[in-house]
Amino acid sequence: MKIGIVGNYGNDNNGDEAILLSIISQVTEVFQVPSDVITVFSNNPKQTAKRYQVMSAPLYYKKGNAVKTFAATYMQNKKIVKTFDLLIIGGGGILMDLYKREAPLYGSYAMMAKNSGVPYVIYGCGAGPLSSDLGKWFIRYMSKHAHSISVRDPESAELLQSVGVKKEIQVIGDPAFSLKKERHTHSESPVKIGVTAVPYYHGGYWPESKEEIYQQYIEGMAKNLDALAAARPVEIMFFATKFPQDADVTKDIQALMKESAHTTVIDRNLLPKDLLEITASQDLVIGTRLHSLILATCTATPVIAVCYHHKVTDFMKLANLEEVSIPIGEMHQSENHLTTAYELLAADWTQTCEQTQKLSTTLYEEAMSGTRQFTEAIKKNV
């Protein structure tokens, strides 16, 4: 048996790496096979192969322009794809055209599989934004010929349907919810607070640089964390799921804080197992990155979200946590956003922790239910 996995892997985005780890774990458990029967298409094949004990190949072959890159990638990697019994396209927010390359790139893998007679599944993905005609065409193509489709939230399913996807779409949550880590005992009230940040409109990372918006954001985060630290005896730990970009943002926030003595920054690249250990050790996580919220939920750690992207808003809606979701564009308008959300959760802390444990269990079961896509696709092809 040979199985391929393609997604946004090998970029030192450890939220995406958590997804990859979860899918590899699911595949090896479901089929009772060693990890070396899996090939992952990665932006850093050597790192991916070493980290997960899998086979790995380049995600794409850059050749000057988009058309040449598409052609070279198709010709090179079709040779590998045709040897598979199953190709898994996912997870992560790859069904989009914000960065222009995603839809054509992942669409090319659907073409490789279809033209080689290899079944493929679209697995646990997020969708959107989708604004270009080309991007929508590729997503429709991928979906039409897939054995099955699953997404991580209802909004992604609705978006796919709105651009013309006709096939049934299953909502299974994010594959990373299948990761588990026993949490440390909660404090009697939330004292240990983990915080993640993103380089929102920062020129070194964001598709569009707007320095004024970035400054508003980090100043708003600093003032809100100051207000929380002044009101409650908390210990704030900044950590990053995308390194070093997110760590640099937390340093910028920390530098603006009056209560910085109550903060620490973990300034290193944290692998998924490290992130699980950190979130399990916190009482509460204030997250901007989606997978800081997901991994916190895996460890039954309550969360507050700073919503920088619709996928974060969608997750908090799915979890019935809209009351503790703060739009990132509003963070600078008040210094009490985080304190208000904190007090909502702390008011009945025992109940908050119990509800988070139930949420963690439910999302784990939903994520594991998606593995039926793997077995059904292979059975149909036998």
BELLIN-V149702 format. One record per residue. N is the residue number from 1. SS is DSSP state (a for helix, b for strand, c for the rest). PSI is psi as a letter, one per 30 degrees, with the letter a starting at -180 (NA if undefined). D_CENTER is the distance of its C-alpha to the mean C-alpha in Angstrom with 2 decimals. Layout:
BEGIN
N,SS,PSI,D_CENTER + N,SS,PSI,D_CENTER
END
This chain:
BEGIN
1,c,k,27.93 + 2,c,k,25.44 + 3,b,k,21.84 + 4,b,k,19.54 + 5,b,k,15.78 + 6,b,k,14.49 + 7,c,a,11.17 + 8,c,i,9.80 + 9,c,l,10.99 + 10,c,g,13.54 + 11,c,g,12.55 + 12,c,g,12.28 + 13,b,j,8.69 + 14,a,f,8.33 + 15,a,e,4.73 + 16,a,e,5.19 + 17,a,e,8.47 + 18,a,e,7.75 + 19,a,e,6.86 + 20,a,e,10.02 + 21,a,e,11.96 + 22,a,e,11.55 + 23,a,e,12.73 + 24,a,e,15.48 + 25,a,e,16.55 + 26,a,e,16.77 + 27,a,e,18.77 + 28,a,e,21.11 + 29,a,e,21.74 + 30,a,e,22.36 + 31,a,f,24.62 + 32,c,h,26.01 + 33,c,l,25.68 + 34,c,l,25.11 + 35,a,f,21.98 + 36,a,g,24.20 + 37,a,f,24.60 + 38,b,k,21.01 + 39,b,k,20.51 + 40,b,k,17.19 + 41,b,k,17.35 + 42,b,l,15.98 + 43,c,f,16.51 + 44,c,i,18.11 + 45,a,e,19.86 + 46,a,e,22.00 + 47,a,e,19.29 + 48,a,e,17.23 + 49,a,e,20.53 + 50,a,e,21.63 + 51,a,e,18.54 + 52,a,g,18.13 + 53,c,h,21.75 + 54,c,l,20.97 + 55,b,l,22.54 + 56,b,k,20.73 + 57,b,l,21.72 + 58,b,k,20.89 + 59,c,e,18.31 + 60,c,l,20.93 + 61,c,j,24.37 + 62,c,k,24.93 + 63,c,h,28.45 + 64,c,e,29.38 + 65,c,l,28.17 + 66,a,e,25.65 + 67,a,e,28.25 + 68,a,e,29.35 + 69,a,e,25.85 + 70,a,e,25.09 + 71,a,e,28.44 + 72,a,e,28.19 + 73,a,e,24.76 + 74,a,e,26.08 + 75,a,e,29.32 + 76,a,e,27.95 + 77,a,f,25.09 + 78,a,e,26.92 + 79,a,e,29.23 + 80,a,e,26.47 + 81,a,e,24.85 + 82,c,f,28.32 + 83,c,f,28.65 + 84,c,l,25.75 + 85,c,f,26.27 + 86,b,k,22.78 + 87,b,k,19.94 + 88,b,j,16.38 + 89,b,j,14.44 + 90,b,a,10.74 + 91,b,b,8.13 + 92,b,l,5.33 + 93,b,i,7.01 + 94,b,f,10.04 + 95,b,i,12.76 + 96,c,l,13.88 + 97,c,g,16.59 + 98,c,e,15.77 + 99,c,g,16.22 + 100,c,e,18.87 + 101,a,f,18.20 + 102,a,e,15.20 + 103,a,e,17.29 + 104,a,e,20.31 + 105,a,e,18.60 + 106,a,f,16.80 + 107,a,e,19.85 + 108,a,e,22.05 + 109,a,e,20.63 + 110,a,e,21.44 + 111,a,e,24.89 + 112,a,e,25.33 + 113,a,e,24.73 + 114,a,e,26.87 + 115,a,f,29.65 + 116,a,g,29.70 + 117,c,g,29.88 + 118,c,k,26.68 + 119,c,k,24.72 + 120,b,l,21.05 + 121,b,k,18.39 + 122,b,j,15.44 + 123,b,j,13.04 + 124,b,h,10.31 + 125,b,l,9.21 + 126,b,k,8.73 + 127,b,k,11.93 + 128,c,l,13.42 + 129,c,l,15.10 + 130,c,j,17.84 + 131,c,f,21.13 + 132,c,l,23.06 + 133,a,e,25.40 + 134,a,e,24.35 + 135,a,e,20.64 + 136,a,e,21.66 + 137,a,e,24.10 + 138,a,e,21.71 + 139,a,e,19.34 + 140,a,e,22.51 + 141,a,e,23.72 + 142,a,e,20.65 + 143,a,e,20.77 + 144,a,e,24.56 + 145,a,f,24.91 + 146,c,k,22.00 + 147,c,e,23.31 + 148,b,l,20.79 + 149,b,k,17.69 + 150,b,k,15.02 + 151,b,l,12.22 + 152,c,f,9.89 + 153,c,l,12.14 + 154,a,e,15.78 + 155,a,e,15.38 + 156,a,e,13.72 + 157,a,e,16.69 + 158,a,e,19.10 + 159,a,e,18.07 + 160,a,e,18.54 + 161,a,e,21.83 + 162,a,f,22.89 + 163,c,g,22.77 + 164,c,g,24.86 + 165,c,k,22.90 + 166,c,f,25.53 + 167,c,l,24.12 + 168,c,k,23.06 + 169,b,k,19.36 + 170,b,k,18.08 + 171,b,j,15.45 + 172,c,f,14.00 + 173,c,l,10.85 + 174,c,k,7.59 + 175,a,f,9.14 + 176,a,f,7.81 + 177,a,f,10.29 + 178,a,f,12.95 + 179,c,k,12.83 + 180,c,k,15.75 + 181,c,k,17.49 + 182,c,k,20.70 + 183,c,l,20.58 + 184,c,l,23.46 + 185,c,k,25.93 + 186,c,k,25.19 + 187,c,l,27.67 + 188,c,f,30.19 + 189,c,l,28.40 + 190,c,j,25.11 + 191,c,e,26.16 + 192,b,j,23.38 + 193,b,j,20.65 + 194,b,k,17.43 + 195,b,k,16.15 + 196,c,l,13.34 + 197,c,l,13.98 + 198,c,l,13.01 + 199,c,i,15.80 + 200,c,j,16.39 + 201,c,g,19.01 + 202,c,k,19.91 + 203,c,f,21.86 + 204,c,f,20.51 + 205,c,e,16.94 + 206,c,k,16.77 + 207,c,e,18.11 + 208,c,k,20.95 + 209,c,k,22.57 + 210,c,j,24.12 + 211,a,e,25.34 + 212,a,e,26.89 + 213,a,e,23.70 + 214,a,e,21.96 + 215,a,e,25.01 + 216,a,e,25.06 + 217,a,e,21.51 + 218,a,e,22.11 + 219,a,e,25.55 + 220,a,e,24.26 + 221,a,e,21.79 + 222,a,e,24.71 + 223,a,e,27.19 + 224,a,e,25.07 + 225,a,e,24.37 + 226,a,e,28.09 + 227,a,e,29.16 + 228,a,e,27.17 + 229,a,f,28.54 + 230,a,f,32.01 + 231,a,f,31.97 + 232,c,k,30.54 + 233,c,i,30.94 + 234,c,l,27.29 + 235,b,j,25.85 + 236,b,k,22.81 + 237,b,j,20.58 + 238,b,k,18.25 + 239,c,l,15.51 + 240,c,k,12.88 + 241,c,f,9.46 + 242,b,j,10.58 + 243,c,k,14.25 + 244,c,g,16.84 + 245,a,e,15.80 + 246,a,e,14.32 + 247,a,e,17.17 + 248,a,e,19.63 + 249,a,e,18.65 + 250,a,e,19.17 + 251,a,e,22.51 + 252,a,e,23.46 + 253,a,e,22.84 + 254,a,e,24.70 + 255,a,f,27.57 + 256,a,f,28.16 + 257,c,k,28.32 + 258,c,f,31.71 + 259,c,h,30.37 + 260,a,f,28.66 + 261,a,f,30.79 + 262,a,g,28.55 + 263,b,l,25.42 + 264,b,l,24.13 + 265,b,k,21.54 + 266,c,j,19.94 + 267,c,i,20.39 + 268,c,l,18.99 + 269,c,j,16.17 + 270,c,j,14.50 + 271,c,l,13.43 + 272,a,e,11.33 + 273,a,e,14.76 + 274,a,e,15.68 + 275,a,e,12.77 + 276,a,e,13.76 + 277,a,e,17.31 + 278,a,e,16.86 + 279,a,e,15.19 + 280,a,f,17.86 + 281,a,f,20.50 + 282,c,l,19.79 + 283,c,e,21.35 + 284,b,k,18.89 + 285,b,k,15.64 + 286,b,j,15.59 + 287,b,k,12.08 + 288,c,e,11.08 + 289,c,k,7.57 + 290,a,e,5.42 + 291,a,f,4.54 + 292,a,e,8.23 + 293,a,e,9.14 + 294,a,e,7.70 + 295,a,e,9.36 + 296,a,e,12.25 + 297,a,e,12.75 + 298,a,e,12.89 + 299,c,g,15.70 + 300,c,h,17.27 + 301,c,k,17.03 + 302,b,l,17.54 + 303,b,l,15.43 + 304,b,k,16.30 + 305,b,k,13.96 + 306,b,j,14.82 + 307,b,j,13.54 + 308,c,f,13.13 + 309,c,l,11.53 + 310,a,f,12.36 + 311,a,e,8.95 + 312,a,e,9.43 + 313,a,e,12.99 + 314,a,e,12.37 + 315,a,e,10.59 + 316,a,e,13.48 + 317,a,e,15.92 + 318,a,e,14.90 + 319,c,g,15.46 + 320,c,h,18.69 + 321,c,g,17.89 + 322,a,f,18.88 + 323,a,f,21.66 + 324,a,h,19.49 + 325,b,k,17.30 + 326,b,j,18.63 + 327,b,k,18.29 + 328,a,e,17.78 + 329,a,f,20.87 + 330,a,f,22.99 + 331,a,e,22.25 + 332,a,f,25.37 + 333,a,f,27.62 + 334,c,k,28.17 + 335,c,g,27.95 + 336,c,g,27.68 + 337,a,e,24.31 + 338,a,e,22.74 + 339,a,e,26.06 + 340,a,e,26.43 + 341,a,e,23.04 + 342,a,e,23.84 + 343,a,e,27.25 + 344,a,e,26.01 + 345,a,e,24.06 + 346,a,f,26.85 + 347,c,e,29.65 + 348,c,i,29.32 + 349,a,e,27.14 + 350,a,e,28.12 + 351,a,e,27.09 + 352,a,e,23.73 + 353,a,e,23.03 + 354,a,e,24.38 + 355,a,e,22.30 + 356,a,e,19.07 + 357,a,e,20.28 + 358,a,e,20.99 + 359,a,e,17.59 + 360,a,e,16.02 + 361,a,e,18.57 + 362,a,e,18.17 + 363,a,e,14.43 + 364,a,e,15.11 + 365,a,e,17.98 + 366,a,e,16.24 + 367,a,e,13.56 + 368,a,f,16.56 + 369,a,f,18.57 + 370,c,f,16.57 + 371,c,f,18.09 + 372,a,f,21.27 + 373,a,e,20.07 + 374,a,e,20.65 + 375,a,e,24.11 + 376,a,e,25.30 + 377,a,e,24.52 + 378,a,e,26.48 + 379,a,e,29.28 + 380,a,f,29.82 + 381,a,f,30.17 + 382,c,NA,32.68
END
